[in-house]
Amino acid sequence: MAESRLVPCNLMSWPEVRDLLPDQKLIVYHLWATSPSSAGCWLFDLAAGQAALSIARDALRDALREFERRGLLLLDEKTGEIYIKKWFRWHTFDTAPRKRVLESDVARIESESLLIIIESDMKTIRCKPREVKGSKGKPLGGKQGEAVEAKKRLDEERERLAGRVFEDHKGAIFQVSACGASVVHFDKNENPLGIAPPLLESFVEAVRAGRLVERR
């Protein structure tokens, strides 16, 4: 689950939002900001939503139906899933790691009707590869372009190594965190050590060079 989500800065001024009741505007913002799915489609737990928003369950259910009537989201009563329309106008998936996360979330969708719409949105809106450009609209070159490409390769390698365990020639044990953001150093009893682990970049380089071997 992501730690944050992009919320359109003009969300409250959208024609379908601006004349909602105050509690309903809060619900709209909550849905955009807390979606656990990168696809903007998930099984919405009414009880959890009620607790998070301090609102009556019936009022929350009625608000969702009103949002559907206004075209803000789609509901599948059978599966309990909701899909935020316009999601892909504000969320881009233009790198390989992001696309893999999106594909994983889409694979969890149970609603056939919502899945058809989402797959259509994915094809027509913002899931195409982007070309990194400079201030004048030209592709970045030289050292700046090389740095961007190196960062992109590191991100892809980090995702590939996430959750895997490696060992060096001295028997030291290392593991990349599940999200691929850091490296944990263990002792031989596989208890976390209270010392600074290697930087992720150094860890990736050591794996590439064969100085670290994956434990099976």
C-alpha positions in Angstrom: 0.0 0.0 0.0 1.3 3.4 -0.9 2.1 6.0 1.8 0.5 8.8 -0.2 -1.6 9.4 -3.3 -2.0 12.3 -5.7 -5.1 14.4 -5.1 -6.0 16.9 -7.9 -5.5 20.4 -6.4 -8.7 21.6 -8.0 -10.8 18.6 -6.9 -13.2 20.7 -4.7 -13.9 23.0 -7.7 -15.0 20.3 -10.1 -18.6 20.9 -11.2 -19.6 17.4 -9.9 -18.0 18.1 -6.5 -18.4 21.8 -5.6 -22.1 21.6 -4.6 -21.8 18.5 -2.5 -22.5 18.6 1.2 -19.5 19.2 3.4 -19.4 15.7 4.6 -19.6 14.4 1.1 -16.7 16.5 0.0 -14.6 15.0 2.8 -15.5 11.5 1.6 -14.5 12.4 -2.0 -11.1 13.7 -0.8 -10.7 10.7 1.5 -11.2 8.3 -1.4 -8.6 10.0 -3.6 -6.1 10.3 -0.8 -6.3 6.9 0.7 -6.8 4.5 -2.2 -4.9 1.3 -1.4 -4.7 0.4 -5.1 -2.6 2.1 -7.7 -5.4 1.4 -10.1 -7.9 3.4 -8.1 -10.1 0.4 -7.7 -10.5 -1.6 -4.5 -12.9 -3.4 -2.2 -14.4 -0.6 -0.1 -14.9 -1.5 3.5 -17.9 0.5 4.7 -17.1 -0.2 8.4 -13.5 1.0 8.0 -14.7 4.1 6.1 -17.3 4.9 8.7 -14.6 4.7 11.4 -12.1 6.8 9.5 -14.6 9.5 8.6 -16.8 9.5 11.7 -19.9 9.3 9.6 -22.9 7.0 9.8 -22.8 3.9 7.5 -26.1 4.8 5.8 -24.8 8.3 5.0 -21.6 6.9 3.6 -23.5 4.4 1.5 -25.8 7.1 0.2 -22.8 9.3 -0.6 -21.2 6.6 -2.7 -24.4 6.2 -4.7 -24.6 10.0 -5.2 -21.0 10.0 -6.4 -21.8 7.3 -8.9 -24.8 9.3 -10.1 -22.5 12.3 -10.6 -19.9 10.3 -12.5 -17.2 10.6 -9.8 -16.9 6.8 -9.3 -18.3 3.4 -10.3 -19.7 0.8 -7.9 -20.1 -2.9 -8.2 -22.7 -4.0 -5.7 -21.8 -7.7 -6.1 -18.1 -7.4 -5.3 -18.3 -4.3 -3.1 -15.5 -2.7 -5.2 -15.4 1.0 -6.3 -13.4 2.6 -9.1 -12.5 6.3 -9.1 -13.2 7.7 -12.5 -10.6 10.1 -13.9 -8.0 8.2 -11.9 -5.7 7.7 -14.8 -5.8 11.4 -15.8 -3.9 12.2 -12.6 -1.7 9.1 -12.1 1.0 8.2 -14.5 2.5 4.7 -15.0 5.3 5.5 -17.5 8.2 3.4 -16.0 8.6 -0.4 -15.8 8.4 -0.6 -12.0 5.2 1.5 -11.8 3.6 -0.5 -14.6 4.4 -3.8 -12.7 2.8 -2.4 -9.5 -0.3 -1.3 -11.6 -0.6 -4.7 -13.3 -0.4 -6.5 -9.9 -3.2 -4.3 -8.5 -5.3 -4.8 -11.6 -5.0 -8.6 -11.3 -6.7 -8.4 -7.9 -9.8 -6.8 -9.3 -12.8 -9.2 -9.1 -15.4 -7.1 -10.8 -15.6 -7.9 -14.5 -17.5 -4.8 -15.4 -15.1 -2.5 -13.6 -12.1 -4.4 -15.1 -13.3 -3.8 -18.6 -13.5 0.0 -18.0 -10.1 0.1 -16.2 -8.3 -1.8 -18.9 -9.8 0.6 -21.5 -8.6 3.6 -19.4 -5.1 2.1 -19.1 -4.8 1.9 -22.9 -6.1 5.3 -23.7 -4.8 7.6 -20.9 -1.5 7.9 -19.0 0.2 4.5 -19.1 2.5 5.1 -22.1 6.3 5.4 -21.7 7.5 8.9 -21.3 10.7 10.5 -22.7 12.5 12.6 -20.2 13.1 16.0 -21.6 14.9 19.2 -20.6 13.5 22.7 -20.2 13.4 23.3 -24.0 11.4 20.1 -24.7 14.4 18.2 -26.0 15.6 14.8 -24.6 18.2 15.1 -21.9 21.7 14.3 -23.0 25.2 14.3 -21.5 25.7 13.7 -17.8 22.2 14.7 -16.9 20.6 12.2 -19.3 23.0 9.5 -18.0 22.1 10.2 -14.4 18.4 9.9 -15.2 19.0 6.6 -17.0 21.2 5.3 -14.1 18.4 6.2 -11.6 15.9 4.4 -13.8 18.1 1.2 -13.9 18.6 1.3 -10.2 14.9 1.5 -9.5 14.2 -1.5 -11.7 17.1 -3.5 -10.1 15.9 -2.5 -6.6 12.4 -3.8 -7.4 13.8 -7.1 -8.8 15.9 -7.7 -5.6 13.1 -6.7 -3.1 12.6 -9.3 -0.4 15.5 -11.5 -1.5 18.3 -12.6 0.9 22.1 -12.6 0.0 25.3 -13.7 1.7 28.9 -12.5 1.3 32.0 -14.6 1.4 32.4 -14.0 5.1 28.9 -15.4 5.9 27.3 -12.0 6.5 23.6 -12.0 5.6 21.8 -9.1 3.9 18.2 -8.7 2.8 16.5 -6.0 0.7 13.3 -4.7 2.3 10.1 -5.8 0.8 9.5 -2.5 -0.9 13.1 -2.4 -2.2 13.9 0.9 -0.3 16.7 -0.3 2.0 19.0 -3.1 3.0 18.9 -5.0 6.4 22.1 -6.6 7.8 21.7 -9.8 9.9 24.2 -11.7 12.0 24.7 -15.5 11.5 21.7 -16.2 13.8 19.7 -14.0 11.5 19.0 -11.3 14.0 19.2 -7.7 12.8 22.5 -6.1 13.6 22.7 -2.7 15.2 25.1 -1.4 12.6 24.6 0.6 9.4 23.9 -1.6 6.4 25.4 -0.8 3.0 23.8 1.8 0.8 21.3 0.4 -1.6 23.4 1.5 -4.6 26.5 -0.3 -3.2 24.5 -3.4 -2.5 23.1 -3.5 -6.0 26.7 -3.1 -7.4 27.9 -5.9 -5.2 25.2 -8.2 -6.5 26.0 -7.3 -10.0 29.7 -8.0 -9.5 29.0 -11.4 -7.8 30.4 -10.4 -4.4 27.0 -11.3 -2.9 25.3 -14.7 -3.5 21.6 -15.3 -3.1 20.7 -17.7 -0.4 18.3 -20.5 -1.5 
